[in-house]
Every structure is written in C-alpha cells, then in structure tokens.
C-alpha cells in the first residue's frame, strides 16, 4: 500500500483561506531586505503567501499584510512591479 503524502497547506494573506502551497505565490523578503515575488518558492528569506488572483493581492496590499508579515515598509514601486509580474506570470 503506497504511503499517503500530506499536501503542504499555507494561508493566503489576502483572503485568509488555507490552500495547497502549489496554488499560491510566495512573496519573499530577502536577508538584504528586498521584497519580491518568488515564483519558484526557493528564494532565501522570510515568505508570505498569496493567491494568484489579483483581487487577493490587492486586498493584502490594502490591509498592509505584507508589511506586517515582514516588519518593514514596502514602497509602492515594489507593489506595482510585483502586481505586474503576478498578472504576467
């Protein structure tokens, strides 16, 4: 009988729903303090997860949830570049 593998679950910072990790996009703050999208899920640093939906990203941005998760201020340019990358990717 094959072993049952558990699916890693993460909470979306936008809608606060628990979803499988593969359905979400990781936003990461590198050790140097740079905030960016991590589409591979392998970049080093502190991570927070958000749905691939633009509405969830906008909700998380409006509530400043990434800034709370990373304990730092995030400039609007960074949000705009992440949003553009999310829409294109």
Secondary structure, DSSP 4 states (H G I P E B T S, - for coil): -PPPPPPPEEEBTTT--EEEGGGEEEEEE-TTS-EEEESSS--SSEEEEEES-HHHHHHHHHTTHHHHHHTS---HHHHHHHHHHHHH-
